[in-house]
Amino acid sequence: GRVFEVSASSAGGSGSQMPFYALLGVIGIVLLIGAGYFLKGHKKI
């Protein structure tokens, strides 16, 4: 019971913030990669 309560409380405390930062990180990486391909494509043209 204790393990479940601790994991549940930790997930509820930082669980709401982690996905937010993870989402920003993924979006940032996608934008950087997309911008790289976009610029490279225009340079070739």
Stockholm file with secondary structure:
# STOCKHOLM 1.0

chainA/1-45         GRVFEVSASSAGGSGSQMPFYALLGVIGIVLLIGAGYFLKGHKKI
#=GR chainA/1-45 SS CHHHHHHHHHHHHHTTTHHHHHHHHHHHHHHHHHHHHHHHHHHHC
#=GC SS_cons        CHHHHHHHHHHHHHTTTHHHHHHHHHHHHHHHHHHHHHHHHHHHC
//
